[in-house]
């Protein structure tokens, strides 16, 4: 009995140790996609704020063997180049980096950054991949965060560097990716003068329909309010590339928030939410506003919660993908596919579209570079060439099936592959009386 008691105590301790490790892992994972919370006071410092979507810089594995090839362009490419950024740390309490990047050549490892030559910090990777996220195509656009120790930062001038490593899978000896932009978000003690406000419409516990008016009250002791960005916590297509469908929905383009409820730049601070294609929700919606004044200081209002989406005579349902493969890409006669299961009767379906995030879904010639649904071409050369694109493709109802639907990409292009980013395509189907 004594030995059984000892074994029991050892097992209990092991269980709690494993549970603690698991909870720490969960906390670390969720921290990669942290959000400013109501009551936070912060300022965002973006390297190339507001630049063209095409603006980017690249990082190459410094040990890339292709660098040794004669006249190879990569041999001339600077790696870990200094990226200067000026910060205000007066009364700072914490900081984080938010990044906009294309994951680059499949399997590229060691995607990291550091500030002022301190320790390297991992860039956020998407959640929910069945295996290593670096083995999936991905484009993350600002809806993420990697904590930076305040000890790594300096008042005034700072230098940020990025790096890359070799391909860990599907290698063709070319570890490489693009950074479109990065933002360092510095949080401050609330004693610093900052904007304040609240959501004035809708009220908590309200029912909203299509195209509701979303409004806020906003002011600042620092001067005029420059912009009010409205964001919603709801289930929708993953616009930010985090791998999550249920989240605060937005992305950024060079630090500017987009693909969200909307933005107001003057009083009265209100927008009409173009939510006709937001799917039905299993949980209540929350709405908040990020208020930014002319000095650059920001805050997030308390969220208005328990909002119910209810439409008259119509509904929109989102069907998520399954069996999304690693290296979801096609070129030079190749193809790849996933499934989308529609588990509802389509008799009352009256419109459908496929929404997906792609990279290089077009070509610079007339090659076939196509997406098929159930064996039929849905689109050809439909996105951007050598850049990311968010594509909403109208789907003829005759192509839809109840049950399993096959989504395939095929390309004869010898150049860059057509890539579908994680978490893959979704189908949005509108139902109602025809």
C-alpha positions as CSV (number, residue, x, y, z in Angstrom):
1,X,0.0,0.0,0.0
2,X,2.9,2.3,0.8
3,X,4.4,1.9,-2.7
4,X,1.0,2.5,-4.3
5,X,0.6,5.7,-2.4
6,X,4.0,6.9,-3.5
7,X,3.2,6.0,-7.1
8,X,-0.1,7.8,-6.8
9,X,1.6,11.0,-5.5
10,X,4.2,10.8,-8.3
11,X,1.5,10.5,-11.0
12,X,-0.5,13.4,-9.5
13,X,2.6,15.6,-9.5
14,X,3.4,14.6,-13.0
15,X,-0.2,15.4,-14.1
16,X,-0.1,18.8,-12.6
17,X,3.4,19.5,-14.1
18,X,2.2,18.5,-17.6
19,X,-1.0,20.6,-17.1
20,X,1.1,23.6,-16.1
21,X,3.4,23.2,-19.2
22,X,0.3,22.9,-21.4
23,X,-1.3,26.1,-20.0
24,X,2.0,27.9,-20.5
25,X,2.1,26.7,-24.1
26,X,-1.5,27.9,-24.6
27,X,-0.6,31.3,-23.1
28,X,2.5,31.6,-25.3
29,X,0.5,30.6,-28.4
30,X,-2.3,33.0,-27.8
31,X,0.2,35.8,-27.0
32,X,1.3,35.6,-30.6
33,X,-2.0,37.1,-31.6
34,X,-2.5,39.5,-28.7
35,X,-4.8,42.5,-29.1
36,X,-4.7,45.8,-27.3
37,X,-7.4,45.5,-24.6
38,X,-10.0,48.0,-23.4
39,X,-8.2,50.5,-21.2
40,X,-4.8,50.1,-22.9
41,X,-3.0,53.2,-23.9
42,X,-0.5,52.8,-26.7
43,X,1.2,54.2,-29.8
44,X,2.1,52.4,-33.0
45,X,5.4,53.0,-34.8
46,X,5.4,51.6,-38.3
47,X,8.5,51.3,-40.5
48,X,6.9,52.2,-43.8
49,X,3.5,53.6,-42.7
50,X,1.0,54.0,-45.5
51,X,3.3,52.9,-48.4
52,X,2.1,51.0,-51.5
53,X,1.1,47.4,-51.1
54,X,4.0,46.5,-53.4
55,X,6.6,47.9,-50.9
56,X,8.5,45.2,-49.2
57,X,12.0,43.9,-48.3
58,X,13.3,40.4,-48.4
59,X,15.3,38.1,-46.2
60,X,17.5,35.3,-47.5
61,X,19.1,32.4,-45.6
62,X,22.6,33.8,-45.1
63,X,24.0,30.3,-45.8
64,X,21.9,29.8,-49.0
65,X,24.0,27.7,-51.4
66,X,22.5,29.5,-54.4
67,X,24.4,32.6,-53.4
68,X,27.6,31.1,-54.8
69,X,26.2,30.7,-58.3
70,X,27.8,33.1,-60.8
71,X,25.8,36.3,-61.3
72,X,22.9,35.0,-59.2
73,X,20.9,38.1,-58.0
74,X,20.7,36.7,-54.4
75,X,24.5,36.9,-54.1
76,X,24.2,40.7,-54.1
77,X,21.3,40.8,-51.6
78,X,22.0,42.2,-48.1
79,X,20.7,40.1,-45.3
80,X,19.8,41.2,-41.7
81,X,20.0,44.8,-43.0
82,X,19.3,47.5,-40.3
83,X,15.8,48.9,-40.3
84,X,15.8,52.1,-38.2
85,X,12.7,53.1,-36.2
86,X,12.3,55.9,-33.6
87,X,10.3,55.1,-30.4
88,X,8.9,57.1,-27.6
89,X,9.3,55.1,-24.3
90,X,8.2,57.8,-21.8
91,X,6.2,55.8,-19.2
92,X,6.3,52.7,-21.4
93,X,5.1,49.5,-19.6
94,X,5.4,46.9,-22.4
95,X,6.0,46.5,-26.2
96,X,5.3,44.1,-29.0
97,X,6.0,43.8,-32.7
98,X,3.3,43.3,-35.3
99,X,4.4,42.1,-38.7
100,X,3.1,41.9,-42.2
101,X,4.9,39.2,-44.2
102,X,4.6,36.5,-46.8
103,X,6.0,33.2,-45.6
104,X,8.1,32.9,-48.7
105,X,9.6,29.7,-50.1
106,X,7.9,26.8,-48.5
107,X,9.6,25.5,-45.4
108,X,11.7,28.5,-44.8
109,X,12.9,28.4,-41.1
110,X,14.4,30.7,-38.6
111,X,12.0,33.6,-39.4
112,X,13.1,35.9,-36.6
113,X,13.8,39.5,-35.7
114,X,15.8,41.4,-33.1
115,X,16.0,44.9,-31.8
116,X,19.3,46.7,-31.1
117,X,21.3,43.4,-31.4
118,X,19.5,41.7,-28.5
119,X,18.3,38.1,-28.6
120,X,16.4,36.9,-31.7
121,X,12.7,36.6,-31.3
122,X,10.4,34.3,-33.4
123,X,8.0,35.9,-35.8
124,X,4.4,34.8,-35.3
125,X,3.2,31.8,-37.3
126,X,-0.4,30.9,-38.1
127,X,-2.3,28.7,-35.7
128,X,-4.2,25.4,-36.4
129,X,-2.0,23.8,-39.0
130,X,-1.9,20.0,-38.7
131,X,1.9,20.0,-38.9
132,X,4.7,22.6,-38.8
133,X,3.1,25.9,-39.9
134,X,6.3,26.7,-41.9
135,X,5.3,23.9,-44.3
136,X,2.1,25.8,-45.3
137,X,1.9,28.8,-47.5
138,X,0.9,31.8,-45.4
139,X,0.6,35.6,-45.5
140,X,0.2,37.3,-42.2
141,X,-1.0,40.9,-42.2
142,X,-0.7,42.7,-38.9
143,X,-3.3,40.8,-36.8
144,X,-0.5,39.3,-34.7
145,X,2.0,40.3,-32.0
146,X,5.4,39.1,-30.7
147,X,6.3,40.5,-27.2
148,X,9.5,42.6,-27.0
149,X,11.2,43.0,-23.6
150,X,11.4,46.7,-22.8
151,X,15.1,46.2,-22.0
152,X,15.7,45.6,-25.7
153,X,14.4,49.1,-26.6
154,X,15.9,52.6,-26.4
155,X,14.3,56.0,-26.2
156,X,14.7,57.6,-29.7
157,X,16.6,55.7,-32.4
158,X,16.4,51.9,-32.6
159,X,17.4,49.3,-35.1
160,X,15.4,46.2,-36.1
161,X,16.9,43.3,-38.1
162,X,15.2,40.2,-39.6
163,X,16.7,36.9,-40.6
164,X,15.9,33.7,-42.3
165,X,17.1,30.1,-42.2
166,X,17.2,27.1,-44.6
167,X,14.1,25.3,-45.9
168,X,13.2,22.5,-43.5
169,X,11.0,20.6,-46.0
170,X,10.3,20.6,-49.8
171,X,13.7,22.2,-50.1
172,X,15.2,23.6,-53.2
173,X,18.0,25.3,-51.2
174,X,16.5,28.8,-51.1
175,X,15.3,29.9,-47.7
176,X,13.6,33.2,-48.4
177,X,10.6,35.4,-47.5
178,X,9.2,38.9,-47.7
179,X,8.4,41.5,-45.0
180,X,5.9,44.1,-46.2
181,X,6.1,46.1,-43.0
182,X,6.4,45.9,-39.3
183,X,5.0,48.0,-36.4
184,X,6.3,48.3,-32.9
185,X,3.4,48.9,-30.5
186,X,4.4,50.6,-27.2
187,X,2.0,50.5,-24.3
188,X,2.1,53.3,-21.7
189,X,1.0,54.0,-18.2
190,X,-2.6,55.4,-18.3
191,X,-1.3,58.6,-16.7
192,X,0.0,59.7,-20.1
193,X,-2.6,62.0,-21.9
194,X,-4.5,59.9,-24.3
195,X,-7.8,59.7,-26.3
196,X,-10.9,58.2,-24.7
197,X,-14.3,57.2,-26.0
198,X,-17.1,54.6,-26.1
199,X,-19.3,52.8,-28.6
200,X,-22.6,54.8,-28.7
201,X,-24.4,52.5,-31.2
202,X,-25.4,49.8,-31.0
203,X,-26.2,49.3,-27.3
204,X,-25.2,46.1,-25.4
205,X,-27.6,43.1,-26.0
206,X,-28.9,44.7,-29.2
207,X,-30.0,42.7,-32.3
208,X,-28.5,44.0,-35.5
209,X,-29.3,43.2,-39.1
210,X,-27.7,44.0,-42.5
211,X,-25.9,47.4,-42.8
212,X,-26.2,48.6,-39.2
213,X,-24.8,52.0,-38.2
214,X,-21.9,51.7,-35.9
215,X,-21.0,54.9,-33.9
216,X,-18.6,56.1,-31.3
217,X,-18.0,59.1,-29.1
218,X,-14.3,60.1,-29.1
219,X,-12.1,63.0,-27.8
220,X,-8.5,63.6,-26.7
221,X,-6.7,66.1,-24.5
222,X,-3.9,66.0,-27.1
223,X,-6.0,67.7,-29.9
224,X,-8.2,66.4,-32.7
225,X,-9.1,62.7,-33.1
226,X,-7.5,61.6,-36.3
227,X,-9.4,58.3,-36.9
228,X,-11.7,55.9,-35.3
229,X,-11.3,52.3,-36.5
230,X,-14.3,50.0,-35.7
231,X,-13.5,46.3,-35.2
232,X,-15.7,43.3,-34.6
233,X,-15.1,40.1,-32.7
234,X,-17.0,37.5,-34.8
235,X,-16.7,34.4,-37.0
236,X,-15.6,35.3,-40.5
237,X,-13.0,34.5,-43.1
238,X,-9.5,34.9,-41.7
239,X,-8.4,38.2,-43.2
240,X,-5.3,38.5,-41.1
241,X,-3.7,35.1,-41.8
242,X,-3.6,34.1,-38.1
243,X,-5.3,30.8,-38.9
244,X,-8.4,31.7,-36.7
245,X,-11.9,32.3,-38.0
246,X,-13.3,33.6,-34.7
247,X,-11.3,36.7,-33.7
248,X,-11.2,40.5,-33.8
249,X,-11.4,40.8,-37.6
250,X,-9.0,43.0,-39.4
251,X,-5.7,43.2,-41.3
252,X,-3.2,46.0,-41.8
253,X,-1.5,47.3,-45.0
254,X,1.6,49.2,-44.0
255,X,0.2,49.8,-40.5
256,X,-3.2,51.0,-41.7
257,X,-6.1,49.0,-40.5
258,X,-8.3,47.5,-43.2
259,X,-10.8,44.6,-43.8
260,X,-12.6,45.6,-40.6
261,X,-16.0,47.2,-39.9
262,X,-14.8,50.6,-41.1
263,X,-13.1,53.8,-40.3
264,X,-14.3,57.3,-39.5
265,X,-11.9,60.3,-39.8
266,X,-14.2,63.1,-38.6
267,X,-17.1,63.6,-36.3
268,X,-19.7,62.2,-36.1
269,X,-17.6,59.1,-35.8
270,X,-19.8,56.5,-37.4
271,X,-19.8,54.0,-40.3
272,X,-22.3,51.7,-42.0
273,X,-21.1,48.1,-41.5
274,X,-21.2,46.4,-44.9
275,X,-21.9,43.1,-43.2
276,X,-24.1,41.5,-45.9
277,X,-21.7,38.6,-46.3
278,X,-20.7,38.1,-42.7
279,X,-21.9,34.6,-41.9
280,X,-24.4,33.6,-39.2
281,X,-22.8,33.5,-35.8
282,X,-22.8,30.7,-33.2
283,X,-21.7,33.2,-30.5
284,X,-22.7,36.9,-29.8
285,X,-20.7,39.6,-31.6
286,X,-18.6,42.2,-29.8
287,X,-17.7,45.6,-31.3
288,X,-15.0,48.0,-30.1
289,X,-13.2,51.0,-31.5
290,X,-9.6,52.0,-31.7
291,X,-9.3,55.7,-31.3
292,X,-6.2,57.5,-32.5
293,X,-5.5,61.2,-32.0
294,X,-3.3,63.6,-34.0
295,X,-0.3,63.0,-31.7
296,X,-0.4,59.3,-32.5
297,X,-1.7,58.1,-29.2
298,X,-4.3,55.4,-29.3
299,X,-6.7,53.6,-27.0
300,X,-9.3,50.9,-27.4
301,X,-12.8,51.5,-26.1
302,X,-14.7,49.0,-23.9
303,X,-16.4,46.4,-26.1
304,X,-20.1,46.4,-26.6
305,X,-21.1,42.8,-26.3
306,X,-23.9,40.2,-26.6
307,X,-24.9,41.5,-30.0
308,X,-27.1,39.2,-32.1
309,X,-27.1,39.1,-35.9
310,X,-30.6,38.6,-37.2
311,X,-31.6,39.1,-40.9
312,X,-35.0,39.2,-42.5
313,X,-35.6,36.6,-45.2
314,X,-32.0,35.5,-45.7
315,X,-29.0,33.9,-44.1
316,X,-25.4,33.5,-44.9
317,X,-23.5,30.3,-43.9
318,X,-19.7,29.8,-44.0
319,X,-18.3,26.4,-44.9
320,X,-14.7,25.9,-43.9
321,X,-12.1,23.7,-45.7
322,X,-10.7,20.3,-44.7
323,X,-7.7,18.3,-45.8
324,X,-5.8,21.4,-46.6
325,X,-2.4,20.1,-47.6
326,X,1.1,21.3,-46.8
327,X,2.5,23.1,-49.9
328,X,-0.9,24.0,-51.3
329,X,0.5,25.2,-54.6
330,X,0.6,24.3,-58.3
331,X,3.0,25.1,-61.2
332,X,4.5,23.5,-64.3
333,X,1.7,20.9,-64.7
334,X,1.1,20.3,-61.0
335,X,-2.0,20.4,-59.0
336,X,-3.2,20.3,-55.4
337,X,-6.6,20.2,-53.7
338,X,-8.6,20.3,-50.5
339,X,-12.3,19.7,-49.6
340,X,-15.2,21.9,-48.4
341,X,-18.1,20.0,-46.9
342,X,-21.5,21.6,-47.3
343,X,-23.8,19.9,-44.8
344,X,-27.0,21.8,-45.6
345,X,-29.7,21.3,-48.2
346,X,-29.0,23.7,-51.1
347,X,-32.6,23.9,-52.4
348,X,-33.0,27.4,-51.0
349,X,-29.4,28.6,-51.9
350,X,-29.6,31.8,-54.0
351,X,-26.0,32.9,-54.2
352,X,-22.5,31.7,-53.3
353,X,-18.9,32.8,-53.4
354,X,-15.5,31.4,-52.6
355,X,-13.2,33.5,-50.5
356,X,-9.5,32.8,-50.2
357,X,-6.1,34.2,-49.6
358,X,-3.5,33.6,-52.4
359,X,0.0,34.5,-53.4
360,X,0.8,34.8,-57.1
361,X,-2.5,33.6,-58.4
362,X,-1.9,35.3,-61.7
363,X,0.9,35.1,-64.3
364,X,2.8,37.4,-66.7
365,X,1.7,35.4,-69.7
366,X,-1.4,33.5,-70.9
367,X,-0.6,30.2,-69.1
368,X,-3.3,28.2,-67.5
369,X,-3.2,29.1,-63.8
370,X,-6.6,28.1,-62.5
371,X,-8.9,27.2,-59.6
372,X,-11.5,24.4,-60.1
373,X,-14.6,23.5,-58.1
374,X,-15.8,20.0,-58.5
375,X,-13.8,19.6,-61.7
376,X,-15.0,22.8,-63.4
377,X,-12.9,25.9,-63.8
378,X,-14.0,28.6,-61.4
379,X,-11.3,31.2,-62.2
380,X,-8.1,31.5,-64.2
381,X,-5.3,34.0,-63.5
382,X,-7.5,35.6,-60.9
383,X,-5.3,37.2,-58.2
384,X,-2.1,39.2,-58.2
385,X,1.1,38.2,-59.9
386,X,4.0,37.8,-57.5
387,X,2.1,39.3,-54.6
388,X,-0.7,38.4,-52.2
389,X,-4.4,38.8,-53.0
390,X,-7.7,38.3,-51.2
391,X,-10.1,36.9,-53.8
392,X,-13.9,36.6,-53.6
393,X,-15.1,34.5,-56.5
394,X,-18.7,34.2,-57.5
395,X,-19.7,30.5,-57.6
396,X,-22.5,29.3,-59.9
397,X,-24.9,27.3,-57.8
398,X,-24.9,24.6,-60.4
399,X,-21.3,23.8,-59.3
400,X,-22.2,23.3,-55.6
401,X,-22.9,19.9,-54.1
402,X,-24.4,19.0,-50.8
403,X,-21.7,17.0,-49.0
404,X,-18.1,17.0,-50.2
405,X,-16.9,19.7,-52.7
406,X,-13.5,19.4,-54.3
407,X,-11.3,22.5,-54.6
408,X,-8.3,22.0,-56.9
409,X,-5.7,24.3,-58.3
410,X,-3.8,23.5,-61.5
411,X,-1.1,25.4,-63.4
412,X,0.9,25.1,-66.6
413,X,2.9,28.2,-65.7
414,X,6.7,27.6,-65.4
415,X,7.2,30.6,-63.2
416,X,6.0,31.2,-59.7
417,X,3.5,28.7,-58.3
418,X,-0.1,29.6,-57.5
419,X,-0.2,29.4,-53.7
420,X,-3.3,29.1,-51.5
421,X,-2.5,30.5,-48.0
422,X,-3.5,28.9,-44.7
423,X,-6.2,28.3,-43.5
424,X,-7.5,27.7,-47.1
425,X,-10.6,28.7,-49.0
426,X,-14.1,29.0,-47.6
427,X,-17.6,28.9,-49.2
428,X,-20.1,31.6,-48.3
429,X,-23.6,30.6,-49.3
430,X,-26.6,32.8,-49.1
431,X,-30.0,31.2,-48.4
432,X,-33.5,32.6,-48.7
433,X,-36.6,32.6,-50.7
434,X,-35.8,32.6,-54.4
